[in-house]
Amino acid sequence: MLSTTAMRRAAIAAACSIAATSGMAQETPVKGGRLDLVVQPEPTSLMIGITTNGPSLLVGGSIYEGLLRYDENLEPMPSLAKSWEISEDGLTYTFHLQEGVTFSDGEPFTSKDVVFTMKDFLMETKSKWRAIMEPVADVTAPDDTTVVVTMKEPFGPFIRSLSYNVAPMVPAHVYEGTEYATNPANDTPIGTGPYVLAEWKRGSYIELDANPNYWREGLPYLDDVVYHVVPDAASRATAFETRVVSVLPGGSVENFDIPRLAAEEGVCTTEKGWEYNAPLSWMWINNRTAPMDNKKFRQAIMYAMNREMMLKVLWNGYGKVATGPITSTIPFYDAVEPTYEYNPEKAKELLEEIGYDGKELRLLPLPYGETWQRWAEVVKQNLKAVGIPVEIESTDVAGWNQKTSQWDYDLAFTYLYENGDPAIGVARNYISSQIALGNPFNNVEGYSNPKVDELFAKAATAPSDEERQAAYTEVQKILQEDVPVAWLTELSFPTLYDCSVQGLVSTANGIGNSLGETWIKK
Amino acid sequence: MLRFILGRMVKIALILLAITILNFCLIHMAPGDPALVMAGEAGDADPKFIEDLRAQFGLDKPFIVQLWTYVSHFATGDLGFSYRQQMPVSELILDRLPATLLLSISAFLISLILGVVAGVIAAARQGKASDSIISTIALLFYATPLFWMALMAVLLFSVQLGWMPAFGYETAASDMTGLARMLDIAHHLILPSVVLGLFFMATYVRITRASMLEVNRLDFVKTARAKGLKPSVIQRRHVLRNAILPVVTLAGLHAGQLVGGAVLIETVFAWPGIGRLMFEALQSRDYNVLLGVFTVSAALVLMFNLITDFTYRIVDPRIRLK
């Protein structure tokens, strides 16, 4: 039963002291020092309750906090909530808040801020939060340090939706009754996190100073953190080589530079910190038109692609070949069949069977740099080898968004985060209700299967983990058979850092959620 | 003179307005809009999210209404607001303009001074080894892709020798002030400005050399020689002064491009200038910022055009302004 599992998790989490979660490093942490890292591209805002792009989260995650954090197995850990209970029927969540927490403007953080953030602020600013709140009946604050969330029906993913990137706690006394998007406080973010904004020189750098009133005793260790804005990938690599910066967060440099930089003396590498996002890459196949409307044609595409080679050559072996719609690090993943080994002969057989006429396909690469461009070229070669001619249609980010949201493509690269639970990050890509023109972040391929819709709905609200697992296993089997999209790889963006930097990644959300516990070995 | 200036100012204002309207139409013809880009960056978005953004940006209104709103604000000097960056466009541009002007003017002066001096020397030693060496070096810098030259300069002077900072406008979060800060900025300025300056130098070398040689062949130079003037005086007072007009024309055109012309260098050296602002705005379809930068850039081109006309008159009093 969910309740038993959840209670056990809650008990373990509550028993864990925060010091234990931060004590990943073997040696005694040293206080002081400055950490220099790269942020790319420059964030548009640090108010992560409104702006949720990757760079904003990387920096803003040290200023704002969520109720919970998650370890690498996505088990909840205390953050602004020190403990929590989930009722037997899965309908009531009770959170007990840390005491003595203040916002960086000196005002206390209380349950009133949590209720405001959940019921008002995020409902206005974040589409993801609106979806999470659908099964929620009410959020109340019986006292200053207790928050009670009641559900209309059980919704297992809720407990994994309270991290800083999904639900950062914002100050009610600053935002209540104002226009959130244009509130001047967005430029001077006020959070409860370990750092506060000291200076932002647009186009150059962002400097955060340690929050002197931070609620976790003895933290943060660092005096300040400086994020350098360096727009050119080669220059970012140089910045690391000259140690102007000592951390290159995942995705900061082109993949072909990683082996060279990683081999340097005193450079450490970690793939940790992406467990929550669990980025999965695939090619949308426009299911609406021939020959892509034929399941066998889509299967042929899967067999035609040498994904092992793509992983090895383009991604230096970082990551994994994807088996299906759910990333293997996410709960409820199941290694089910069919999977698609590289088998060009089988692809040719399938194409012959359906009488494919050799129609040329348009392929839209992802405009995110060299690796993605080369990836499209490899796919083009692979498909050409089995007799599918492909024309690559390059475009910029805005053009890519336009074409995919208007369904103007045959094949299109993309990757999306799975956000800790299939109900949040996976279902939206395959269920019929998410087919909507003008939006590039839903069921863009146009796949529709009532059985799949039913299974995803059932899995989200099933009262026990076992029932959820059964539904997800079945849906994975169906999707892997139908191939609505061509899954490529479970992406991994290794972080490179100077080995003197300790405790860089201590949560499933990576550097954006860990710098409070980072320190520099002298 | 006053009539001339007033007439030109009216002309400049009308051209600016026309350019702005044209740019507005061109930008809106590009696929995609800022709401979609921002939704894409957020990683997921429901229809409400995109609709809200479009309403906020005014993109839900008919094109002609959007154009009228922009132009009527523009006429009062208001360049609009960047919802993406949450700042007024004029503030964003003014924030970045000093860095761009510093880099561009330094590079401009380096290319102009080195180019003219090298061109004069090359002309004076026509056909000799030094002439060939100057021409070859200048062309070499011009023929090398700018970003590659920049990267090589960083590898040599920053990574290998450690003499220069690899990137940036100043040492980040250093708390330096006064003279120390100025010296720090100057140190950061050397590599980008020299690389950009050497790239543009070639055109000045070529045009100065050609123009000097042409003037040298004219009768009045022979007369000067016959009068027994010293060759250096002839070259400086008579030949160079007459040969400089094409250089002034080129410099005028070049100066006008200062604002937008350094995108590559600003990118490689992480220089926080207008070029990068423009490029990033283009990528994200931040219409107001893009239009603002185009307008400032166009205004500078027109202004330098005017300055060039005045310079002609100073250099050559035979030219009258009408």
Interface residues (C-beta under 8 A of the other chain):
Chain A: R34 D36 P41 E42 T44 S45 T51 T52 N53 G54 K126 S127 K128 R130 A131 A181 T182 N186 D187 A198 E199 K201 R202 G203 S204 Y205 E207 D224 V226 H228 V229 V230 P231 D232 A234 S235 T238 A239 E241 T242 V244 T395 D396 V397 A398 G399 W400 N401 Q402 K403 S405 L416 Y417 R428 A436 G438 N439 P440 F441
Chain B: A30 P31 G32 D33 P34 L36 V37 M38 A39 G40 E41 A42 G43 D44 A45 D46 P47 K48 F49 I50 Q56 Y83 R84 Q85 Q86 L92 D95 R96 A99 L151 V154 L155 S158 V159 G162 P165 A166 F167 G168 Y169 E170 A172 A173 T267 V268 F269 A270 P272 G273 R276 L277 E280 Q283 S284 R285
